[in-house]
Amino acid sequence: MMKITFTDQAIEQLEHEQEGYLKLEYDIEDCGCVVNGVTQLVNDKQQGNYNMELESNFRPVRIQKQYAVFFDKDMKIDFLPKYQCFMLKSDNEIINPRMRYISKG
């Protein structure tokens, strides 16, 4: 089972948005190839085709099952105040050092 741990700083940045689905979106648009995708954190009112739920210490996070291969089993989301963005990492790698957050209505 895949899981995500949010740091206290990340939770503090996200706790005001309690409605909707929290998703890790693997964006491949304009990337040329699926392996060059970019991960972004999205809060969306619509579930869409995000059909896999990851365990979390904050809120459940959804991903698209076909992109699960690009994520690690245990990941962490942190907030970087200096850059006003999030970081997605695991013990093995930094998956996205400056991950965008998008809130969709």
N, C-alpha and C positions, 0 to 999 in steps of 0.2 A: 504494500500500500504506500502510495506517495503521500508525503506530508510537507507542509510549509510552516515554519515558525516565523512569526512577526516579532521584531524587536519592539521594545517599549516606544522608541522614537517613531517607528513606522505606525504603530497603533495610534499614537497621539495624532498623527497627521490624517489618519483615515477614520477615526471614530465618529466624526460628525456626519459621515455618509453611511448610515445604517440600512437604508433601503436599497433594494436591487441586488443583482448578482455580482459578486466580485470574481473577476476572471483574469487569468493570465492569457493574454492574446498573443499568439505567435503570428506576427505580421510578415507575410512573404511578398506583399505588393511592391513592385519595383526593385526586388532583391535579386532577380535573375534566376535564382535557384532556391529550392525549398530549404536546403541546408544553410542558406545565408539569411534566414529569417531573423527578425528582431522581436524580442519579447517586450510587451508593455502591460501594465496593470490597468484594468478597466473596471469601472463600476457601471453596470448597465441595468436598466429596468427590464430588459428582455433577456431571457435565458439563451435564446438562439440555439445553435447546434453545439453548445458546450456540454458534452454528454458524459464527462468524467469529473467527479467531485474529489478534491484533495482535502485531507484532514488539516486542521489549522488550530492554533491557539487563539485565534481572533474570530474570524468568520470563515465558513467554508469557501474554498476557492475552486472555480471550475476551469477546466481546460477542454480542448477538443482532443478526443482520444487519439486521433491519427497523428497528433504532434507530441504525444507523451514521450516518444523516443528522444526528443530534444531536451528533456528535463531530467534532473536527477531524482533519486528516491527521496532524499531528505534535503530540503532547500530552506533558505532563510531570506526574508525580505527585510532590509534595513532602510532607514531614511538618512540621506546625507544633507544636513542643513546648509553646508557651504555651497552646494550645487542645486539645492531645492529639488532633489529628485530621489528616486528609490534605487536600491541596488539589489539584484537577485543573485544569490550565490549558493554554493554548496561546499562541502569539505573538499571536493575535487576541483572546483573551478569557479570563476566569476562568470556567470551566465550573461548578465547584462550589468555593467558597472554604473550606468546612468539611465535607468529605466523610467520611461515616462508614465505618468498617471493621467488617465482620461476618464471623465465622468460623462456618461451618455444619458440623456433624458428620456 
